[in-house]
Amino acid sequence: MEHAAMHYVYIIGSLSSPGHRYVGFTACKVDLRLERHNAGTTPSTARYRPWQLLWVGAFTTKELALAFETYLKSGSGRAFANKHLLPMSGLPSSTEEDPQPPSTSTLPDASRPFPP
């Protein structure tokens, strides 16, 4: 049985510049893509190296992955990521000046359908 190719949307956070995040798409292994970001071969992320992986989502089609990447780059998508995907990342959001550790009340309720 042949495996379908997966497509990934990921969020990385800068370790050198807290609050800087990058949302990307790849069809290759995410760890290899992160290595490229940390090697400085991606112009849009080279300045804020090193990076760490904060979140990754797998999609069965390229179209779905690209649509979700586009959404995460929008204002409402950033808010969604901050509230639902990154509450435990330990890095500040792009709008926080002095990050506080997340409380357990920020965790999604597992009994509700996702996304809300």
N, CA, C and O atoms as CSV, one atom per row, in Angstrom:
chain,resi,resn,atom,element,x,y,z
A,1,MET,N,N,0.843,-1.190,0.000
A,1,MET,CA,C,0.000,0.000,0.000
A,1,MET,C,C,0.885,1.250,0.000
A,1,MET,O,O,1.814,1.363,0.800
A,2,GLU,N,N,0.592,2.161,-0.884
A,2,GLU,CA,C,1.397,3.372,-1.023
A,2,GLU,C,C,0.940,4.442,-0.046
A,2,GLU,O,O,-0.257,4.682,0.109
A,3,HIS,N,N,1.908,5.089,0.616
A,3,HIS,CA,C,1.610,6.184,1.542
A,3,HIS,C,C,1.443,7.480,0.773
A,3,HIS,O,O,2.233,7.787,-0.120
A,4,ALA,N,N,0.429,8.227,1.116
A,4,ALA,CA,C,0.245,9.540,0.513
A,4,ALA,C,C,1.251,10.505,1.126
A,4,ALA,O,O,1.572,10.420,2.311
A,5,ALA,N,N,1.736,11.413,0.309
A,5,ALA,CA,C,2.674,12.420,0.807
A,5,ALA,C,C,1.939,13.359,1.758
A,5,ALA,O,O,0.809,13.772,1.496
A,6,MET,N,N,2.599,13.685,2.862
A,6,MET,CA,C,2.021,14.618,3.817
A,6,MET,C,C,2.601,16.006,3.576
A,6,MET,O,O,3.713,16.153,3.068
A,7,HIS,N,N,1.835,17.005,3.946
A,7,HIS,CA,C,2.236,18.397,3.832
A,7,HIS,C,C,2.096,19.006,5.219
A,7,HIS,O,O,1.127,18.740,5.929
A,8,TYR,N,N,3.065,19.820,5.596
A,8,TYR,CA,C,3.137,20.301,6.969
A,8,TYR,C,C,3.105,21.819,7.039
A,8,TYR,O,O,3.692,22.514,6.210
A,9,VAL,N,N,2.404,22.314,8.049
A,9,VAL,CA,C,2.438,23.719,8.423
A,9,VAL,C,C,3.088,23.736,9.796
A,9,VAL,O,O,2.752,22.929,10.663
A,10,TYR,N,N,4.022,24.663,9.987
A,10,TYR,CA,C,4.752,24.689,11.240
A,10,TYR,C,C,4.910,26.114,11.735
A,10,TYR,O,O,4.851,27.075,10.967
A,11,ILE,N,N,5.111,26.224,13.039
A,11,ILE,CA,C,5.401,27.512,13.658
A,11,ILE,C,C,6.712,27.348,14.404
A,11,ILE,O,O,6.871,26.437,15.217
A,12,ILE,N,N,7.655,28.249,14.115
A,12,ILE,CA,C,8.921,28.250,14.834
A,12,ILE,C,C,9.042,29.563,15.592
A,12,ILE,O,O,8.482,30.584,15.193
A,13,GLY,N,N,9.781,29.517,16.687
A,13,GLY,CA,C,9.988,30.696,17.508
A,13,GLY,C,C,11.471,30.991,17.629
A,13,GLY,O,O,12.285,30.078,17.772
A,14,SER,N,N,11.816,32.258,17.573
A,14,SER,CA,C,13.209,32.678,17.686
A,14,SER,C,C,13.677,32.575,19.130
A,14,SER,O,O,12.997,33.036,20.047
A,15,LEU,N,N,14.839,31.968,19.327
A,15,LEU,CA,C,15.446,31.909,20.652
A,15,LEU,C,C,16.256,33.163,20.944
A,15,LEU,O,O,16.464,33.507,22.108
A,16,SER,N,N,16.717,33.852,19.899
A,16,SER,CA,C,17.539,35.052,20.092
A,16,SER,C,C,16.700,36.320,20.193
A,16,SER,O,O,17.162,37.332,20.721
A,17,SER,N,N,15.487,36.271,19.697
A,17,SER,CA,C,14.612,37.437,19.705
A,17,SER,C,C,13.204,36.998,20.117
A,17,SER,O,O,12.331,36.826,19.267
A,18,PRO,N,N,12.988,36.820,21.416
A,18,PRO,CA,C,11.685,36.346,21.886
A,18,PRO,C,C,10.548,37.178,21.318
A,18,PRO,O,O,10.637,38.403,21.232
A,19,GLY,N,N,9.495,36.505,20.939
A,19,GLY,CA,C,8.352,37.169,20.342
A,19,GLY,C,C,8.324,37.061,18.835
A,19,GLY,O,O,7.265,37.233,18.232
A,20,HIS,N,N,9.459,36.780,18.202
A,20,HIS,CA,C,9.482,36.593,16.757
A,20,HIS,C,C,9.116,35.151,16.439
A,20,HIS,O,O,9.716,34.201,16.943
A,21,ARG,N,N,8.124,35.029,15.597
A,21,ARG,CA,C,7.680,33.710,15.148
A,21,ARG,C,C,7.618,33.702,13.638
A,21,ARG,O,O,7.528,34.743,12.986
A,22,TYR,N,N,7.669,32.497,13.104
A,22,TYR,CA,C,7.562,32.321,11.665
A,22,TYR,C,C,6.628,31.155,11.409
A,22,TYR,O,O,6.759,30.100,12.028
A,23,VAL,N,N,5.692,31.343,10.503
A,23,VAL,CA,C,4.774,30.290,10.079
A,23,VAL,C,C,5.205,29.864,8.692
A,23,VAL,O,O,5.398,30.701,7.810
A,24,GLY,N,N,5.357,28.545,8.495
A,24,GLY,CA,C,5.804,28.061,7.200
A,24,GLY,C,C,5.093,26.797,6.777
A,24,GLY,O,O,4.340,26.191,7.540
A,25,PHE,N,N,5.351,26.415,5.538
A,25,PHE,CA,C,4.801,25.222,4.916
A,25,PHE,C,C,5.950,24.420,4.345
A,25,PHE,O,O,6.908,24.995,3.829
A,26,THR,N,N,5.872,23.101,4.428
A,26,THR,CA,C,6.866,22.248,3.787
A,26,THR,C,C,6.260,20.896,3.459
A,26,THR,O,O,5.326,20.441,4.120
A,27,ALA,N,N,6.797,20.267,2.438
A,27,ALA,CA,C,6.420,18.895,2.102
A,27,ALA,C,C,7.551,17.938,2.485
A,27,ALA,O,O,7.425,16.724,2.322
A,28,CYS,N,N,8.655,18.490,2.994
A,28,CYS,CA,C,9.766,17.641,3.430
A,28,CYS,C,C,9.658,17.420,4.936
A,28,CYS,O,O,8.731,17.921,5.573
A,29,LYS,N,N,10.586,16.685,5.497
A,29,LYS,CA,C,10.584,16.462,6.941
A,29,LYS,C,C,10.788,17.789,7.657
A,29,LYS,O,O,11.659,18.580,7.293
A,30,VAL,N,N,9.980,18.020,8.670
A,30,VAL,CA,C,9.995,19.307,9.376
A,30,VAL,C,C,11.340,19.545,10.053
A,30,VAL,O,O,11.817,20.679,10.093
A,31,ASP,N,N,11.961,18.490,10.587
A,31,ASP,CA,C,13.259,18.690,11.243
A,31,ASP,C,C,14.329,19.148,10.257
A,31,ASP,O,O,15.218,19.919,10.621
A,32,LEU,N,N,14.251,18.680,9.008
A,32,LEU,CA,C,15.193,19.148,7.983
A,32,LEU,C,C,14.925,20.608,7.631
A,32,LEU,O,O,15.856,21.383,7.410
A,33,ARG,N,N,13.654,20.973,7.581
A,33,ARG,CA,C,13.306,22.371,7.279
A,33,ARG,C,C,13.797,23.288,8.397
A,33,ARG,O,O,14.291,24.383,8.127
A,34,LEU,N,N,13.666,22.850,9.652
A,34,LEU,CA,C,14.157,23.634,10.785
A,34,LEU,C,C,15.672,23.798,10.700
A,34,LEU,O,O,16.193,24.873,10.999
A,35,GLU,N,N,16.383,22.752,10.296
A,35,GLU,CA,C,17.838,22.854,10.121
A,35,GLU,C,C,18.190,23.927,9.105
A,35,GLU,O,O,19.153,24.670,9.293
A,36,ARG,N,N,17.408,24.016,8.017
A,36,ARG,CA,C,17.668,25.050,6.993
A,36,ARG,C,C,17.435,26.453,7.563
A,36,ARG,O,O,18.197,27.380,7.288
A,37,HIS,N,N,16.377,26.592,8.357
A,37,HIS,CA,C,16.147,27.906,8.988
A,37,HIS,C,C,17.323,28.258,9.890
A,37,HIS,O,O,17.799,29.393,9.869
A,38,ASN,N,N,17.793,27.310,10.674
A,38,ASN,CA,C,18.889,27.573,11.605
A,38,ASN,C,C,20.233,27.725,10.911
A,38,ASN,O,O,21.153,28.313,11.479
A,39,ALA,N,N,20.367,27.208,9.696
A,39,ALA,CA,C,21.600,27.374,8.925
A,39,ALA,C,C,21.670,28.747,8.263
A,39,ALA,O,O,22.727,29.149,7.776
A,40,GLY,N,N,20.555,29.464,8.244
A,40,GLY,CA,C,20.537,30.800,7.653
A,40,GLY,C,C,20.283,30.818,6.163
A,40,GLY,O,O,20.504,31.841,5.515
A,41,THR,N,N,19.821,29.702,5.599
A,41,THR,CA,C,19.589,29.649,4.152
A,41,THR,C,C,18.238,30.217,3.738
A,41,THR,O,O,17.958,30.345,2.546
A,42,THR,N,N,17.401,30.557,4.709
A,42,THR,CA,C,16.102,31.166,4.425
A,42,THR,C,C,16.199,32.649,4.762
A,42,THR,O,O,16.268,33.001,5.940
A,43,PRO,N,N,16.207,33.533,3.756
A,43,PRO,CA,C,16.413,34.960,4.010
A,43,PRO,C,C,15.452,35.563,5.035
A,43,PRO,O,O,15.858,36.410,5.830
A,44,SER,N,N,14.191,35.143,5.029
A,44,SER,CA,C,13.215,35.756,5.933
A,44,SER,C,C,13.389,35.352,7.389
A,44,SER,O,O,12.798,35.978,8.269
A,45,THR,N,N,14.188,34.318,7.669
A,45,THR,CA,C,14.385,33.889,9.059
A,45,THR,C,C,15.835,33.946,9.513
A,45,THR,O,O,16.114,33.725,10.691
A,46,ALA,N,N,16.751,34.232,8.626
A,46,ALA,CA,C,18.186,34.194,8.963
A,46,ALA,C,C,18.546,35.165,10.087
A,46,ALA,O,O,19.396,34.854,10.921
A,47,ARG,N,N,17.919,36.318,10.119
A,47,ARG,CA,C,18.268,37.355,11.090
A,47,ARG,C,C,17.963,36.961,12.537
A,47,ARG,O,O,18.627,37.430,13.462
A,48,TYR,N,N,16.966,36.105,12.732
A,48,TYR,CA,C,16.506,35.805,14.090
A,48,TYR,C,C,16.903,34.404,14.567
A,48,TYR,O,O,16.264,33.855,15.465
A,49,ARG,N,N,17.938,33.832,13.984
A,49,ARG,CA,C,18.417,32.515,14.409
A,49,ARG,C,C,18.960,32.566,15.824
A,49,ARG,O,O,19.393,33.628,16.270
A,50,PRO,N,N,18.951,31.466,16.536
A,50,PRO,CA,C,18.408,30.143,16.208
A,50,PRO,C,C,16.898,30.073,16.458
A,50,PRO,O,O,16.321,30.899,17.165
A,51,TRP,N,N,16.288,29.062,15.855
A,51,TRP,CA,C,14.858,28.833,15.946
A,51,TRP,C,C,14.584,27.508,16.635
A,51,TRP,O,O,15.406,26.591,16.621
A,52,GLN,N,N,13.400,27.434,17.239
A,52,GLN,CA,C,12.937,26.157,17.777
A,52,GLN,C,C,11.527,25.898,17.277
A,52,GLN,O,O,10.751,26.828,17.059
A,53,LEU,N,N,11.208,24.641,17.100
A,53,LEU,CA,C,9.884,24.255,16.635
A,53,LEU,C,C,8.888,24.398,17.781
A,53,LEU,O,O,9.096,23.859,18.868
A,54,LEU,N,N,7.800,25.134,17.525
A,54,LEU,CA,C,6.764,25.337,18.533
A,54,LEU,C,C,5.535,24.486,18.274
A,54,LEU,O,O,4.891,24.012,19.210
A,55,TRP,N,N,5.206,24.290,16.987
A,55,TRP,CA,C,3.996,23.541,16.629
A,55,TRP,C,C,4.131,23.053,15.202
A,55,TRP,O,O,4.740,23.716,14.362
A,56,VAL,N,N,3.563,21.892,14.933
A,56,VAL,CA,C,3.505,21.372,13.562
A,56,VAL,C,C,2.174,20.665,13.357
A,56,VAL,O,O,1.693,19.956,14.241
A,57,GLY,N,N,1.588,20.864,12.187
A,57,GLY,CA,C,0.347,20.192,11.806
A,57,GLY,C,C,0.555,19.490,10.479
A,57,GLY,O,O,1.204,20.029,9.582
A,58,ALA,N,N,0.011,18.294,10.348
A,58,ALA,CA,C,0.139,17.497,9.126
A,58,ALA,C,C,-1.180,17.514,8.363
A,58,ALA,O,O,-2.253,17.392,8.954
A,59,PHE,N,N,-1.089,17.668,7.047
A,59,PHE,CA,C,-2.258,17.726,6.181
A,59,PHE,C,C,-2.085,16.735,5.040
A,59,PHE,O,O,-0.969,16.495,4.579
A,60,THR,N,N,-3.186,16.165,4.591
A,60,THR,CA,C,-3.119,15.171,3.520
A,60,THR,C,C,-3.047,15.796,2.137
A,60,THR,O,O,-2.654,15.129,1.180
A,61,THR,N,N,-3.421,17.066,2.018
A,61,THR,CA,C,-3.321,17.726,0.719
A,61,THR,C,C,-2.548,19.036,0.843
A,61,THR,O,O,-2.574,19.706,1.875
A,62,LYS,N,N,-1.874,19.369,-0.225
A,62,LYS,CA,C,-1.118,20.620,-0.279
A,62,LYS,C,C,-2.053,21.818,-0.156
A,62,LYS,O,O,-1.715,22.807,0.494
A,63,GLU,N,N,-3.218,21.733,-0.774
A,63,GLU,CA,C,-4.168,22.839,-0.755
A,63,GLU,C,C,-4.633,23.167,0.663
A,63,GLU,O,O,-4.702,24.335,1.045
A,64,LEU,N,N,-4.951,22.135,1.440
A,64,LEU,CA,C,-5.370,22.362,2.831
A,64,LEU,C,C,-4.244,22.973,3.647
A,64,LEU,O,O,-4.463,23.902,4.424
A,65,ALA,N,N,-3.043,22.451,3.469
A,65,ALA,CA,C,-1.894,22.961,4.222
A,65,ALA,C,C,-1.632,24.429,3.889
A,65,ALA,O,O,-1.421,25.242,4.789
A,66,LEU,N,N,-1.643,24.766,2.613
A,66,LEU,CA,C,-1.390,26.152,2.211
A,66,LEU,C,C,-2.498,27.085,2.704
A,66,LEU,O,O,-2.227,28.222,3.091
A,67,ALA,N,N,-3.732,26.608,2.691
A,67,ALA,CA,C,-4.844,27.430,3.199
A,67,ALA,C,C,-4.685,27.678,4.697
A,67,ALA,O,O,-4.939,28.785,5.171
A,68,PHE,N,N,-4.263,26.653,5.448
A,68,PHE,CA,C,-4.100,26.837,6.890
A,68,PHE,C,C,-2.897,27.731,7.184
A,68,PHE,O,O,-2.934,28.531,8.118
A,69,GLU,N,N,-1.828,27.599,6.393
A,69,GLU,CA,C,-0.674,28.487,6.558
A,69,GLU,C,C,-1.105,29.940,6.346
A,69,GLU,O,O,-0.753,30.816,7.136
A,70,THR,N,N,-1.852,30.188,5.299
A,70,THR,CA,C,-2.336,31.537,5.008
A,70,THR,C,C,-3.197,32.057,6.158
A,70,THR,O,O,-3.075,33.216,6.553
A,71,TYR,N,N,-4.059,31.211,6.688
A,71,TYR,CA,C,-4.902,31.602,7.809
A,71,TYR,C,C,-4.047,31.963,9.028
A,71,TYR,O,O,-4.286,32.989,9.665
A,72,LEU,N,N,-3.053,31.131,9.357
A,72,LEU,CA,C,-2.215,31.405,10.530
A,72,LEU,C,C,-1.429,32.703,10.397
A,72,LEU,O,O,-1.020,33.282,11.404
A,73,LYS,N,N,-1.216,33.165,9.181
A,73,LYS,CA,C,-0.500,34.422,8.956
A,73,LYS,C,C,-1.422,35.638,9.022
A,73,LYS,O,O,-0.955,36.776,8.964
A,74,SER,N,N,-2.733,35.401,9.143
A,74,SER,CA,C,-3.696,36.500,9.252
A,74,SER,C,C,-3.828,36.914,10.717
A,74,SER,O,O,-3.350,36.213,11.610
A,75,GLY,N,N,-4.463,38.025,10.955
A,75,GLY,CA,C,-4.668,38.496,12.322
A,75,GLY,C,C,-5.457,37.507,13.163
A,75,GLY,O,O,-5.068,37.202,14.290
A,76,SER,N,N,-6.559,37.002,12.627
A,76,SER,CA,C,-7.354,36.046,13.402
A,76,SER,C,C,-6.628,34.719,13.540
A,76,SER,O,O,-6.803,34.018,14.537
A,77,GLY,N,N,-5.817,34.365,12.552
A,77,GLY,CA,C,-5.027,33.142,12.642
A,77,GLY,C,C,-3.953,33.225,13.711
A,77,GLY,O,O,-3.700,32.249,14.417
A,78,ARG,N,N,-3.314,34.395,13.836
A,78,ARG,CA,C,-2.326,34.584,14.909
A,78,ARG,C,C,-2.995,34.476,16.276
A,78,ARG,O,O,-2.452,33.864,17.196
A,79,ALA,N,N,-4.170,35.071,16.398
A,79,ALA,CA,C,-4.905,34.982,17.665
A,79,ALA,C,C,-5.282,33.531,17.966
A,79,ALA,O,O,-5.175,33.085,19.109
A,80,PHE,N,N,-5.718,32.801,16.949
A,80,PHE,CA,C,-6.057,31.389,17.122
A,80,PHE,C,C,-4.833,30.598,17.574
A,80,PHE,O,O,-4.922,29.793,18.501
A,81,ALA,N,N,-3.703,30.820,16.929
A,81,ALA,CA,C,-2.473,30.103,17.290
A,81,ALA,C,C,-2.069,30.421,18.722
A,81,ALA,O,O,-1.708,29.519,19.478
A,82,ASN,N,N,-2.125,31.694,19.103
A,82,ASN,CA,C,-1.754,32.080,20.465
A,82,ASN,C,C,-2.656,31.433,21.509
A,82,ASN,O,O,-2.197,31.046,22.585
A,83,LYS,N,N,-3.938,31.319,21.186
A,83,LYS,CA,C,-4.890,30.788,22.157
A,83,LYS,C,C,-4.918,29.262,22.189
A,83,LYS,O,O,-5.046,28.668,23.259
A,84,HIS,N,N,-4.800,28.622,21.022
A,84,HIS,CA,C,-5.034,27.181,20.959
A,84,HIS,C,C,-3.817,26.328,20.628
A,84,HIS,O,O,-3.747,25.174,21.050
A,85,LEU,N,N,-2.876,26.857,19.900
A,85,LEU,CA,C,-1.745,26.039,19.470
A,85,LEU,C,C,-0.495,26.260,20.301
A,85,LEU,O,O,0.316,25.345,20.447
A,86,LEU,N,N,-0.324,27.453,20.848
A,86,LEU,CA,C,0.940,27.811,21.492
A,86,LEU,C,C,0.855,28.186,22.966
A,86,LEU,O,O,1.787,28.816,23.465
A,87,PRO,N,N,-0.191,27.842,23.685
A,87,PRO,CA,C,-0.275,28.340,25.060
A,87,PRO,C,C,0.826,27.814,25.975
A,87,PRO,O,O,1.104,28.430,27.004
A,88,MET,N,N,1.454,26.706,25.637
A,88,MET,CA,C,2.480,26.136,26.497
A,88,MET,C,C,3.884,26.248,25.895
A,88,MET,O,O,4.808,25.584,26.366
A,89,SER,N,N,4.056,27.072,24.871
A,89,SER,CA,C,5.353,27.138,24.189
A,89,SER,C,C,6.442,27.764,25.047
A,89,SER,O,O,7.624,27.489,24.843
A,90,GLY,N,N,6.056,28.605,26.005
A,90,GLY,CA,C,7.046,29.258,26.851
A,90,GLY,C,C,7.639,30.508,26.224
A,90,GLY,O,O,8.369,31.240,26.891
A,91,LEU,N,N,7.342,30.768,24.957
A,91,LEU,CA,C,7.827,31.980,24.299
A,91,LEU,C,C,6.714,33.015,24.296
A,91,LEU,O,O,5.537,32.659,24.230
A,92,PRO,N,N,7.069,34.285,24.365
A,92,PRO,CA,C,6.039,35.321,24.350
A,92,PRO,C,C,5.366,35.400,22.992
A,92,PRO,O,O,5.966,35.079,21.966
A,93,SER,N,N,4.112,35.834,23.000
A,93,SER,CA,C,3.441,36.075,21.732
A,93,SER,C,C,4.033,37.331,21.123
A,93,SER,O,O,4.759,38.066,21.793
A,94,SER,N,N,3.736,37.579,19.883
A,94,SER,CA,C,4.324,38.729,19.206
A,94,SER,C,C,3.801,40.046,19.759
A,94,SER,O,O,4.334,41.100,19.413
A,95,THR,N,N,2.771,40.023,20.612
A,95,THR,CA,C,2.244,41.259,21.168
A,95,THR,C,C,2.585,41.434,22.636
A,95,THR,O,O,2.302,42.490,23.202
A,96,GLU,N,N,3.181,40.437,23.273
A,96,GLU,CA,C,3.510,40.546,24.684
A,96,GLU,C,C,4.879,41.174,24.879
A,96,GLU,O,O,5.821,40.874,24.146
A,97,GLU,N,N,4.981,42.046,25.871
A,97,GLU,CA,C,6.265,42.638,26.213
A,97,GLU,C,C,6.951,41.839,27.315
A,97,GLU,O,O,8.150,41.573,27.241
A,98,ASP,N,N,6.182,41.455,28.342
A,98,ASP,CA,C,6.724,40.738,29.485
A,98,ASP,C,C,5.917,39.458,29.669
A,98,ASP,O,O,4.884,39.473,30.337
A,99,PRO,N,N,6.377,38.344,29.081
A,99,PRO,CA,C,5.567,37.125,29.101
A,99,PRO,C,C,5.421,36.540,30.499
A,99,PRO,O,O,6.350,36.569,31.305
A,100,GLN,N,N,4.256,36.019,30.761
A,100,GLN,CA,C,3.980,35.314,32.006
A,100,GLN,C,C,3.730,33.848,31.655
A,100,GLN,O,O,3.222,33.557,30.573
A,101,PRO,N,N,4.076,32.924,32.547
A,101,PRO,CA,C,3.785,31.522,32.260
A,101,PRO,C,C,2.289,31.327,32.091
A,101,PRO,O,O,1.501,31.929,32.821
A,102,PRO,N,N,1.884,30.490,31.134
A,102,PRO,CA,C,0.451,30.282,30.931
A,102,PRO,C,C,-0.165,29.556,32.113
A,102,PRO,O,O,0.460,28.688,32.722
A,103,SER,N,N,-1.395,29.920,32.427
A,103,SER,CA,C,-2.096,29.213,33.496
A,103,SER,C,C,-2.793,28.009,32.895
A,103,SER,O,O,-2.966,27.932,31.679
A,104,THR,N,N,-3.188,27.085,33.724
A,104,THR,CA,C,-3.874,25.901,33.212
A,104,THR,C,C,-5.228,26.254,32.636
A,104,THR,O,O,-5.801,25.460,31.890
A,105,SER,N,N,-5.755,27.424,32.963
A,105,SER,CA,C,-7.053,27.821,32.417
A,105,SER,C,C,-6.961,28.165,30.935
A,105,SER,O,O,-7.993,28.272,30.273
A,106,THR,N,N,-5.745,28.342,30.388
A,106,THR,CA,C,-5.612,28.647,28.967
A,106,THR,C,C,-5.590,27.396,28.107
A,106,THR,O,O,-5.591,27.490,26.880
A,107,LEU,N,N,-5.569,26.219,28.737
A,107,LEU,CA,C,-5.546,24.983,27.963
A,107,LEU,C,C,-6.920,24.722,27.376
A,107,LEU,O,O,-7.932,24.988,28.025
A,108,PRO,N,N,-6.970,24.203,26.150
A,108,PRO,CA,C,-8.280,23.914,25.544
A,108,PRO,C,C,-9.019,22.836,26.334
A,108,PRO,O,O,-8.405,21.922,26.884
A,109,ASP,N,N,-10.318,22.955,26.379
A,109,ASP,CA,C,-11.162,21.965,27.039
A,109,ASP,C,C,-11.301,20.775,26.105
A,109,ASP,O,O,-11.857,20.904,25.014
A,110,ALA,N,N,-10.805,19.621,26.520
A,110,ALA,CA,C,-10.797,18.420,25.673
A,110,ALA,C,C,-12.219,17.927,25.383
A,110,ALA,O,O,-12.411,17.148,24.449
A,111,SER,N,N,-13.208,18.357,26.151
A,111,SER,CA,C,-14.574,17.881,25.913
A,111,SER,C,C,-15.274,18.664,24.807
A,111,SER,O,O,-16.327,18.246,24.326
A,112,ARG,N,N,-14.697,19.799,24.397
A,112,ARG,CA,C,-15.313,20.610,23.332
A,112,ARG,C,C,-14.736,20.215,21.981
A,112,ARG,O,O,-13.584,19.788,21.911
A,113,PRO,N,N,-15.508,20.345,20.908
A,113,PRO,CA,C,-14.961,20.087,19.573
A,113,PRO,C,C,-13.881,21.100,19.234
A,113,PRO,O,O,-13.921,22.236,19.705
A,114,PHE,N,N,-12.934,20.702,18.434
A,114,PHE,CA,C,-11.818,21.573,18.087
A,114,PHE,C,C,-11.815,21.784,16.587
A,114,PHE,O,O,-12.025,20.802,15.875
A,115,PRO,N,N,-11.603,22.946,16.047
A,115,PRO,CA,C,-11.462,24.205,16.771
A,115,PRO,C,C,-12.793,24.703,17.261
A,115,PRO,O,O,-13.842,24.275,16.781
A,116,PRO,N,N,-12.754,25.624,18.235
A,116,PRO,CA,C,-13.997,26.150,18.833
A,116,PRO,C,C,-14.807,26.944,17.833
A,116,PRO,O,O,-15.876,27.454,18.171
